[in-house]
Amino acid sequence: MIRNIQTIIPGIATSDGAGVKLRRSIGGQNQVRLDPFLMLDEFSSNDPNDYVAGFPAHPHRGFETVTYMLEGHMLHEDHLGNQGHLKTGGVQWMTAGRGIIHSEMPQQVSGAMRGFQLWINLPAKEKMKPAGYQDIQVEDIPQIALSNGGSVKIIAGAYENEGTVVSGPIQGITTAPLFLDVHLPPNAEFEQSIPKELNAFVYMYEGDLELGAPKQAAPKQAAIVLGNGDRLKVLSGAAGAQFIVLAGLPLNEPIVQYGPFVMNTRAEIEQAVDDYQNNRFVIA
């Protein structure tokens, strides 16, 4: 069964960190979410004034952050001693768990800075597990050439290509995330199996795209939430299309969020604030 467009969550212009300009769709106005996804930001600018201040040191607890760099160079550092250079095509996958303090700072003063940051919720039983960090270089992310001239990068989950299943570097996560970056030439079709139990959405950042059966036009710079079914089917327009596909297993648990802390109860949020203010993240 082909998945059709269910809801459209437009990306709203905002800023975060020390003034980085971005568009927030999921997690934006009224904190509209798609379980297990808490937030999706797209940052894209050729103007250094929009990004050069970066994201100075700040805390997280209770979820995972995924930064995917389309263009540019940022440096990650955290209180656990991790350091990683996020460059064009690379990914940083950070599990905040019980607490991490990190920074993401641009390593450029000109040129394009473009990419995405995604927040994925952790189940209650994993929210206080030790923090972790994965620095994934572009050469570690499989890229499959399609017969129609397009390509697929598999960051998380798997893509079936002509009977062969190609898996991305991120596996074994409770929410079973699928994260693909798909590039299509003009007037090309693309299909992807998405298990019916997963919530899924598409975010087109370049070109023109139609989704579903019957086909519906997809807006640019918006989270396009998909309805019931087990398969995504799209057709690019005259300009081709570039888009990401995200899917994950919903947790169906209560969410209480206070800025960079996402827990299940208000008491847990108050504990997170107290732990951070009293330097317990550092000693955790």
Steps between C-alpha positions, in 0.01 A plus 500: 500500500646834391523768769329830415548846647325524837621830645734779398709675768658808339851607594481827695788746497660531844844502665680292761836470667677836490276626222528238225218555249303189409160355411324279756219271389451214748522643851424852378173680555311350795773232518325286237685168503490164323584227751789416543626815323514808722649762267639558152700811412634589156783753494604644164687821426789646303513795740741441792299742713226235501716222647847609614399537870412130506373301795717565808508249788152390609347193671267221388328212676254231395528473121733470200620777270599437139683765299535438126720743310417560135764772465744656743721419798416499872693377801329298773644493851343366819575462870580130455805592293351415162600716207392464139520698178167498321571568133301488177309172480577391856276423797529540876271270700497591868310316772449750780370234739535612863686814402751657267635852455622569149566772245479511121704786358556594134855460375447740209444873464366497144320276254194280538393337826215260437351199670251357747473431871253237612396412855380143565339409830634224725266256677456553875721199581791653303476868592756467778748274325858622450549763234664400174632652180561375146696700242408358159707611204358527148700197384327287766152575364393269213386678184311298242477605135149451362429377148310823426808712566412585859669397824415401857716552810411264786576661837280279717290193429519323166420541132422209268667541162427241231461220754798604711444665839748779576518610864616834633750547784229563763334178617364338816304800635169438679307739275634320188567825312516519122694800364557532125619789285361456147604690187290453185549633147200655320185289463634199689318259730622370835350241735597395851351241731401651837350254752142592585576526872742790446405866491656664196550832327681653204675838489580638154778757495552540125292454186145377446335184622168314490411233755249221538234334287332705365792741492494822702742790468741526794594845634862596546654556848223322689466171686260298287348245738397176331183308575437128538669252271826314456658668198611846391466584131608834353554666162738791449407801287674678216768635736572165663477467878715470810333385820550311822284211615456443876311223673499361852311281744269708723559467874147597609632644826427834668734784407596788727748740345684794649734640237790253457354244744236247389366262764173324592396692812529850642695362796760356262534839331550671835767240583674564167511874565629444853765253380621745235507798734697301756756364255377139516506461121877532509543234767228268369 
